[in-house]
Amino acid sequence: MSSKTFTLDDLKRILREGAGADEGVDLDGDILDTHFETLGYESLALLETGSRIEREYSITLDDDVLSDADTPRALIEAVNAHLSAVAAA
Amino acid sequence: MSASVVVTGLGVAAPNGLGREDFWASTLGGKSGIGRLTRFDPTGYPARLAGEVPGFAAEEHLPSRLLPQTDRMTRLALVAADWALADAGVRPEEQDDFDMGVVTASASGGFEFGQGELQKLWSQGSQYVSAYQSFAWFYAVNSGQISIRNGMKGPSGVVVSDQAGGLDAVAQARRQIRKGTRLIVSGGVDASLCPWGWVAQLASDRLSTSEEPARAYLPFDREAQGHVPGEGGAILVMEAAEAARERGARIYGEIAGYGSTFDPRPGSGREPGLRKAIELALADAGAAPGDIDVVFADAAAVPELDRVEAEALNAVFGTGAVPVTAPKTMTGRLYSGAAPLDLAAAFLAMDEGVIPPTVNVEPDAAYGLDLVVGGPRTAEVNTALVIARGHGGFNSAMVVRSAN
């Protein structure tokens, strides 16, 4: 199985598909370290985002990944950590 | 005397018109929104006609954040609420959050959304079910989403009593205003024209199986054979009269009286509860039967139910003594949305001195009603009675009165 990488573009696409984007928030701007809450995504939107990531990448994220990763950078890192763990296994 | 509660804004999404102006022009012009279902193929079902709201593209009205989490019903309700607030000249962001509330009615919830998620559940698995299914289907979701979108943190709620719910919600909104909340967004919008919603409606055994749009929904007609369902409804902005006058609002009229009853158990031999509901509403309004200028009928189009309604009206008003109309013959029955739409029509009728017609119906003289058919009737309308009955025994009646 080839290892995949989860990028900011992947995250933005999944956020838009699963939860839409707030008016007045530029997802294409510098958002890596902006809190999800500031970007307009509350816990349910992140739950939906997490479940879409799990489906697409065939991984299972721990419940606390989504609650702990409060910025795009943190979530991308957490997902990639899972992906490389899966690839190594 | 309890404080007067008035309506200052109307938002309409009806099968014969999107927006208040469109709806009213169609309604006076006798234009029906009933046709063969287009949102899914109805070929395999016994009933195939419905009133669909035309030309509604949610993405033209709502932010993308709301689209993945809303059923069509909620999208229509949110937009109707926006229109009602704009019509009332109310900018929610300028008001105290806790002085505004939302009470709507819902008969079925977000069926189309729910159907989609159930299909994913059984065909793809639980991980494919949207997190938003947790509330998007729910009866209270219109109240919730309207509250959130407009920052309304005052009293909130939902009433579920089929078609009677549209009046019950407005009555509950009136109670909340009388208890001290300045403004309540109320009314109802239902929309479940999807296969799952359709079979649920078929289960009532009250749907017309006619394939002819002009012959399918004929209340008080010898050929009555059930109703055509529709989608949509109306959202009303309700305010304490004093507060509305203070801010110089245009006032459509007052919610003057309300009564509701529940039918006795079938076979009891006791009289149905509708007449009592009408009498309670009149008494609550301090109105005599002779004060009522027009009745917006529930118009079930099931012969037995039409008879009950006609008998109740004749008992209260005298045979043929009050004009009766059912503009819902142009929209189909909208469940929770029906009565709020009738309330909107009643206020517009007062405004313009004209009673909208009941279309397609050839009144059966045996009912003894003065049914307004053939076209709109010019009349001074100062006080109107709106009736709504819900499947299973709910009867509600509401008296509305013009502001002057």
Boltz contact constraints between the chains, C-beta under 6 A:
constraints:
  - contact:
      token1: [A, 19]
      token2: [B, 68]
      max_distance: 6.0
  - contact:
      token1: [A, 20]
      token2: [B, 64]
      max_distance: 6.0
  - contact:
      token1: [A, 20]
      token2: [B, 65]
      max_distance: 6.0
  - contact:
      token1: [A, 20]
      token2: [B, 67]
      max_distance: 6.0
  - contact:
      token1: [A, 20]
      token2: [B, 68]
      max_distance: 6.0
  - contact:
      token1: [A, 21]
      token2: [B, 64]
      max_distance: 6.0
  - contact:
      token1: [A, 22]
      token2: [B, 65]
      max_distance: 6.0
  - contact:
      token1: [A, 23]
      token2: [B, 63]
      max_distance: 6.0
  - contact:
      token1: [A, 44]
      token2: [B, 131]
      max_distance: 6.0
  - contact:
      token1: [A, 47]
      token2: [B, 131]
      max_distance: 6.0
  - contact:
      token1: [A, 48]
      token2: [B, 131]
      max_distance: 6.0
  - contact:
      token1: [A, 51]
      token2: [B, 127]
      max_distance: 6.0
  - contact:
      token1: [A, 55]
      token2: [B, 127]
      max_distance: 6.0
